[in-house]
Amino acid sequence: MFSFEGFRLNRSSPAYFQLKNWISQAIRSGKSHPGMTLPSEREIAEELDISRVTVRKALDGLVADGLVVRRHGSGTFVAGPPQRVAQSLSRLYSFSEDMRARGREPGTAWIYRESGPADAEEARRLRIAPGDPVARLHRLRFADGEPIALEWTVSPSRFLPDPQAVGVSFYEALRARGHSPVRAFQNITAVTIGGEWARLLEVEDGHAALDIHRVAELGDGTLVEWSHSIFRGDAYDFVVDLSFPD
């Protein structure tokens, strides 16, 4: 647990600023380590005999500086440098397969898995008729317990009749039914995120991210997937292997 031993307020500057600087120096000097838990706002306020408003303002500044992170329902922790992931755009990967290949453990937190009639946008993206049955998947993806991406996936129900059958990997579920995607088209846009998306990915509002739309098709050209993903910009890179023509 993070220690506040030796912290003393003076009249030189606002209390929140002194607290922020003291925690910042403790982190930068190596007296704390990434992942170390900070006491709650209430505990810090009581220990230092200052207001919770002062504590919250100091912690807000540290979060903005990237020195601490808040994890919903867990607390506030000393931040460590994110382990970036670089994925080649020359091959079609599933997130889970890619993480395993790197020696990292993929994880999933399901937000929903459901079936229903395709709306106009889903029908257009998948080249099916509005109202045709589709499976919808929405999940938060992790690498070694760190939230990396939000994903929304839609697939015609004839390829995925039971969305609950999808475990860690959507592509593994497709292959188990004999439907292996062979080609995909991806559009990547740089964006900033906030609100619920930022909260789920454990970043601050205005954080840089990659907004990705992908459609994947079978060998006969039938579209089997439309997905929309939001990847944290500080944790994921896409690379392209280019060659000169002969």
N, C-alpha and C positions, 0 to 999 in steps of 0.2 A: 504494500500500500504506500502511496505517495506520502512523504512526511513534510510537515510545515515547521519543523523545528528550526528555530533561528529567525523566523519571519517577525519583523517589527514594523509597525506603521510609524510614519513621521509626518510632518506638516509640509513637506516639500512639494507634493503633488497629490492628485486625487487618489483615494484609497484603491479604487479598482485598477488604476494604472500601476500603482506599486505592486499590487498582488499579481497582476498579469506579468509584469517584468520579472518578479521574483520566481514565478513558476517557469517562465521562459528561460531564465538563466539556469535554473536547476535542470531543465531538460537538455539545454545545449551543452552544459558542462559535463554531462554524462552521469549525473547523480541519480537519474532515473533511466529506465530502459523502455523501449517500445513495448506496449501492451500493459504497462503498469497501470493499475487502477487508481484514479483519483477519488477521494471521498466525495459524498454527495454534496450538493449546494448547502443543504441544511447543516451537515456535519462540519463543513469548512466554516460556515458563518458562526456556528457555536464555538468551534475551537479557537477562531481568531477574534471573536467578539465584534463582528462586523455584520452588516445587513446582507440578506440573501440577494438583494438587488445588486449590491456591489460585487458579490461573488459571481452572479450570472453575467454581469457586464464584462468582468475579467475573463471568464471562460469563453464568452462569445468572441472576444478578441483573439484568444488562443486558437479557437476553432478556425477563425478566418485566416490566421497565419499558418494553419496546417500543422500546429504542434500537438494538438489533442483532437480526439474524435469522440463524438457522442454516438452511442449505439442504443437505439430505442429499446427500452425495457432492460438494458444491461448496465448502463452507466457511462462514465467518461473515462477515457484511456489516453495514455501517452501514445502519440501516433508514431508509426514507423514508416519508412519509405515503402510505397506500394510495389509489389513484385509485378513488373510489367509482363504482359503476354504479347508476343508477336506472332501473328498468324499469316501464312502465305495466302495470297489470293489466287494462286495458280491451281489449287486443288479444292475439292468440295469436302469440308470437314463437318462433323457434328461437334458441338461444344464439348460434350462428354469425352468423345474419342480424342479430341485435341488435348484436353487437360490430362488425360491418362498418359498420352504419348510424352508429355512433358514431366511426368512423375508427380503431377499434382492431383489432388482428389476432387472430382467434380461433385457438386451438391445441388439440390433443387428444393425450393420452397414453393409449393403449388398455391396459386391464388385462385384458379379455377380450372376444371376440366369438364367440358360440357358438350352437348350436341344441340343442334338447332337448325332452322332454315337459314340459308345464306342471305345476307342483306345485299344491297346493290353494289357496295364496294367490294365485298368478298367475291361476289359473282363475277364482277369485272376482272378482278385480279386473277382468279382461277379459271376464267373462261368457262363458267358454268351458268345455268339459268338461276335467276333470283328465286329463292325458295327451296332450291335443292338442299338436301341435308348435308351439313358439314360438322366436323369436330373442331372444337376451339380449345386451345391450351394457353394459359397465361401463367408464367412462372418467374421466379427470381433465381438466377443462376449464381453459384458460388464456386470459387477455387480455393481449396484449403480453408474453407470457412469464411472467406472474404467475399462479400457481394461484388459481382463483376458486371452483371447485365440483367436487364429486364427483357423478357421475350413474350411476344404474342404470336401464336402459330395457328393457322387455319388449314384444314385438309378436307377434301371431299370424303363423306362418310363411307363411300364404297371402298376406300383405301384404309380407313381407320374407323370401323363401326363402333368401337368402344374406347372412348378417350381415356377411361380409367386403366386401360391396358398399358399406357405409356408409363414407363418407370423413369429412369434417369435420362434415357436417350429416346427422342422421337424417331430418329432414323433407325435405331435398332428395332423399334416396334414396327416400322414399315417393312424392314427387311424380313422380320419374322413372318410377315404375311405375304412375302414374295414381291414386294413393291420397293425396289431399290432405285433411288434417284441417281441419275447419271450426269446431270448437267444443271447448273444454276446460274441465275443472273442476279447481280447484286448492285444496289445503289447506296452509296455512303455519303452522308452529309454531316458536317460539323455543326453542332448545336450547343446551346446551354440548357440546363434543366433546373427545375425547382419543384416545390410542392411535394406531392406524394412520391413522385419518381425519385427526387433527391433523398427523401427520407428513407425509402426502401434501399437505396444504394449507399446510404450512410455518408452522404456528401452534403455540402452546403448549397443553398440556392445560388444559381448562377454558375454552377460547376460545368466545366467543359465535358462534352460527351460526343459519341458517334451514333448517329441515327441511321439505321440500316434497314432497308427493305430488300427481301429476297424472294424469288420464285424458283422452285426446283421442279424438274420434269423427269419423267420416265424415258426409257429408250425410244418409245414411239411418239414422244413429244407431248404426252398428256401431263398437265400440271398437277402435281401431287402436294405442293406446299406453297403457301404464301406466309411469310413471317415478317414481323416488324420487331426490331431489337434496339435497345438503348444500352450501349456499352460505356462504362466509365472511361473518360478520356485519359485519366492518369494511370490506368492499369492495362490498357489494351492498345496494341498497334497492329495495323495491317500492312504487309509488305508485298511488293510485286517483284517477281524475277523477270527482268527484261533482257532480251537478246537482240543483237543486230541482225537484220536479214542477210542471207547469203549473197 
